[in-house]
Amino acid sequence: MDISQTAEPPGITAVEADAVAGRQLRYYDFAMAAFVAILICSNLIGAGKPAQVILPVFGPVTFGAGILFFPLSYVLGDVLTEVYGFARARRVVWVGFAASIFAAGMAFVVVALPPAPDWTGQKTLAEVFGQVPRIFLASIAAFWAGEMANAIVLARMKVLTGGRMLWTRTIGSTVVGQGVDSLLFYPLAFLGTWETSLVIQVLVTNYLLKVLWEVILTPVTYRIVAAFKAAEGLDVFDTKTDFTPFKTRV
């Protein structure tokens, strides 16, 4: 397959992943920072609140508030893999993984520290930032596996499609990545605590909402990908990439 024959605008060069080594990238660090910020905020701010909206036909629908923002990390993951290649996306996933552990550790220490005698916010702080170890471990394991699966599927589909039909790989990779995430997180976090039927119901509902959110955001993903490719002047194809997930080096 000739990867130079793509439908990209003039000025964008299709290259192998290893050809980017040592090249100065203008926006990679910003994308990494945004990815980690969305991940941490979704877990610490959004995960603790169940929200409910009333939808026509369906009626009341209850979901974790973080679901509104966490899928944005998958959008950024798609952008990173599509523009910079799997190895750099893998590195970002590991950075997000480490940042999540640090944030959880910091939350644990802050909550555990004895409060000042005249401070009355300890109970509220513990309710908001107190982490249940089982749920935390399930969350970071599911995140890591889901994001890795998402990046691998997108990178391989990009080569198979010759860089065309971006929507097929952004949605297809999300179907797989969010599937892995959901199949790991909900059973690991709640099976044995919740009724099995409830675990399955929440798993399926949240999975479908996440995939739907990705579909809705597809036009946004197209614009961001096009802007990043134009700014960097490159379009990475992972035809010779080592897809081992247990690496952090590019």
C-alpha positions in Angstrom: 0.0 0.0 0.0 1.4 3.4 -1.0 0.7 5.6 2.0 1.5 8.7 0.1 -1.7 8.4 -1.9 -4.1 9.9 0.6 -6.8 12.5 0.3 -5.1 15.0 2.5 -4.8 18.7 1.5 -1.5 19.9 0.0 1.3 20.5 2.5 0.6 17.4 4.6 3.1 14.6 4.2 2.2 11.0 4.8 5.1 9.4 6.7 6.0 6.2 8.6 5.9 6.5 12.4 9.6 6.2 12.8 10.2 9.1 10.4 8.8 11.5 13.0 11.5 10.6 15.5 13.5 13.7 16.5 11.1 16.0 14.7 9.9 19.0 16.6 6.1 18.8 17.1 4.2 22.0 17.7 1.1 20.8 19.4 1.8 17.3 20.7 2.5 18.5 24.3 -0.6 20.6 24.4 -2.7 17.6 23.3 -1.1 15.5 26.0 -1.8 18.2 28.6 -5.5 18.5 27.5 -5.9 14.7 27.5 -4.6 14.4 31.1 -6.6 17.4 32.3 -9.9 15.9 30.9 -9.1 12.5 32.4 -8.3 13.8 35.9 -11.3 16.2 36.0 -13.7 13.5 34.7 -12.5 11.1 37.5 -12.3 13.5 40.4 -15.1 16.0 39.6 -17.6 14.1 37.4 -17.4 10.5 38.7 -19.0 11.2 42.0 -22.3 12.7 40.9 -25.2 10.7 39.4 -27.2 13.0 37.2 -30.7 12.5 35.7 -32.3 14.1 32.7 -35.8 13.5 31.2 -35.6 12.5 27.5 -38.6 12.4 25.2 -39.9 8.9 24.7 -37.3 7.4 27.1 -38.3 9.3 30.2 -35.9 9.8 33.1 -32.3 8.6 32.3 -29.7 8.4 35.1 -26.0 8.5 34.4 -22.7 9.4 35.9 -22.0 13.1 35.3 -18.4 12.3 34.2 -19.8 10.6 31.1 -20.4 14.0 29.5 -16.7 14.7 29.6 -14.7 11.5 29.8 -15.4 10.5 26.1 -13.6 13.7 25.2 -10.4 11.9 26.2 -11.2 9.3 23.5 -11.7 12.1 21.0 -8.2 13.4 21.9 -6.9 9.9 21.8 -8.2 9.5 18.3 -6.5 12.8 17.3 -3.2 11.8 18.8 -3.1 8.4 17.1 -4.4 9.7 13.8 -1.9 12.6 13.6 1.1 11.4 15.6 0.9 7.7 15.5 0.3 4.9 18.0 3.7 5.2 19.8 3.0 8.8 20.9 -0.6 8.0 21.7 0.6 5.1 23.9 3.0 7.5 25.7 0.1 9.8 26.5 -2.0 7.0 27.8 0.8 6.0 30.2 1.1 9.7 31.3 -2.6 9.7 32.0 -2.4 6.5 33.9 0.4 7.8 36.1 -1.4 11.1 36.6 -4.5 9.3 37.7 -2.5 7.3 40.3 -0.9 10.5 41.6 -4.3 12.4 41.8 -5.9 9.5 43.7 -2.9 9.3 46.0 -3.0 13.0 46.7 -6.8 12.8 47.3 -6.2 10.0 49.8 -3.5 11.9 51.7 -5.5 15.1 51.8 -8.6 13.4 53.1 -6.7 11.3 55.6 -4.8 14.3 57.1 -6.4 15.4 60.5 -8.5 18.5 59.9 -7.9 21.7 61.9 -10.2 21.9 64.9 -12.2 24.8 63.6 -12.7 23.5 60.1 -16.1 21.9 59.4 -15.6 20.7 55.8 -13.9 17.3 56.5 -17.1 15.2 55.9 -17.9 17.0 52.7 -14.3 16.7 51.4 -14.3 12.9 52.2 -17.6 12.4 50.4 -16.4 14.2 47.3 -12.7 13.0 47.1 -12.7 9.9 49.2 -11.8 7.0 46.8 -13.1 3.5 47.2 -9.9 1.4 46.4 -11.9 -1.2 44.4 -13.5 1.4 42.2 -10.3 3.3 41.8 -8.4 0.2 40.7 -11.2 -0.8 38.4 -11.2 2.7 36.9 -7.5 3.0 36.1 -7.3 -0.6 34.8 -10.3 -0.1 32.5 -9.0 3.3 31.3 -5.6 1.9 30.4 -6.9 -1.1 28.6 -9.7 0.8 26.8 -7.4 3.6 25.6 -4.8 1.1 24.4 -7.4 -0.9 22.5 -8.8 2.3 21.0 -5.4 3.5 19.8 -4.4 0.1 18.3 -7.6 -0.4 16.4 -7.5 3.2 15.0 -3.9 2.9 13.9 -4.4 -0.5 12.2 -7.7 0.7 10.5 -5.9 3.7 9.2 -3.4 1.6 7.3 -6.2 -0.7 6.1 -8.2 2.2 4.8 -5.2 4.0 3.3 -6.0 7.1 5.5 -9.4 7.5 4.0 -12.9 7.4 5.8 -11.7 8.8 9.1 -15.2 8.3 10.6 -14.9 4.5 10.2 -11.9 4.4 12.5 -12.9 7.0 15.0 -16.2 5.3 15.6 -14.9 1.8 15.1 -12.0 2.3 17.6 -14.4 3.8 20.1 -16.8 0.9 19.8 -13.9 -1.4 20.7 -12.1 0.8 23.2 -15.2 1.8 25.2 -16.4 -1.8 25.0 -13.1 -3.0 26.7 -13.4 -0.1 29.2 -17.0 -0.9 30.2 -16.6 -4.7 30.3 -13.7 -4.2 32.7 -14.8 -1.4 34.9 -18.4 -2.2 35.9 -17.9 -5.9 36.8 -14.6 -5.2 38.6 -16.1 -2.2 40.5 -19.6 -3.3 41.3 -20.2 -7.1 40.7 -21.0 -8.6 44.1 -22.0 -5.2 45.5 -24.8 -4.5 43.0 -27.3 -6.9 41.6 -25.9 -8.5 38.5 -28.8 -7.3 36.5 -28.1 -3.7 37.6 -24.4 -4.0 36.7 -25.4 -5.2 33.2 -28.0 -2.5 32.8 -25.6 0.3 33.8 -22.8 -1.1 31.7 -24.9 -1.3 28.5 -26.5 2.1 29.1 -23.3 4.0 29.7 -21.5 2.1 26.9 -24.2 3.1 24.4 -24.2 6.7 25.6 -20.4 6.9 25.2 -20.4 5.5 21.7 -23.3 7.9 20.8 -21.4 10.8 22.2 -18.4 9.8 19.9 -20.7 9.7 16.9 -22.1 13.1 17.7 -18.6 14.6 18.1 -17.4 13.1 14.8 -17.6 16.5 12.9 -15.6 18.1 15.7 -13.0 15.3 15.5 -12.7 15.9 11.8 -12.0 19.6 12.3 -9.4 19.0 15.1 -7.6 16.3 13.1 -7.4 18.5 10.0 -6.2 21.4 12.0 -3.5 19.4 13.7 -2.3 17.7 10.5 -2.1 21.1 8.8 -0.2 22.7 11.7 2.3 19.8 11.9 2.5 19.1 8.2 2.4 15.4 8.7 0.1 12.3 8.8 1.6 9.3 10.5 0.9 5.7 9.3 1.8 2.8 11.6 2.8 0.2 9.0 6.0 -0.9 10.9 5.0 -0.1 14.5 5.5 -2.3 17.5 2.0 -2.3 19.0 3.2 -3.7 22.4 1.3 -1.6 25.0 3.9 -2.0 27.7 6.3 0.7 26.5 6.5 4.4 27.2 9.3 5.3 24.9 8.5 6.6 21.4 
